Amino acid sequence: QVRLVESGGGPVQPGGSLRLSCEVSDSQYFENYAIGWFRQAPGKEREEILCIDSVDGSLTYVDSVKVRFTISRDNAKNSAYLQMNDLKPEDTAVYFCAKSRYTYYTGTSLGDYDTWGQGTQVTVSA
């Protein structure tokens, strides 16, 4: 089974930056799939943040992070990255990466992502 592993989370002060990494175990399940970053805050449902497709690298994002966050992918390393800048306390959550269920997927729906990492905690506080 393909595995996804997130890293790079941790505590950070408001206004700070973090770069999260998502490594996929097999290129067969990376190159032609969308990779999404999602987060789940305490007591809340998991929500989509940013997704990047495998066709042309187009991004899809939620309004609250579209200026501050960006996503990229490196096919040679089977990895995707979430660069988070100007972090705010409301960004505190467990962050997950996931692979789309279908090849060449360009959407962000939670139900269309079928393989998830274990998550990495991001805590933004003074």
NORZI-V6532 format. One record per run of one state. SS is the DSSP state (h for helix, s for strand, l for the rest). FROM is the first residue (numbers start at 1). LEN is the number of residues. Records with the same first field share a line. If there is no record, write none. Layout:
SS = FROM-LEN + FROM-LEN
This chain:
l = 1-3 + 8-2 + 13-5 + 25-2 + 30-3 + 41-6 + 53-6 + 62-1 + 66-3 + 78-1 + 85-4 + 92-1 + 104-6 + 117-3 + 125-2
s = 4-4 + 10-3 + 18-7 + 33-8 + 47-6 + 59-3 + 69-6 + 79-6 + 93-11 + 113-4 + 120-5
h = 27-3 + 63-3 + 75-3 + 89-3 + 110-3
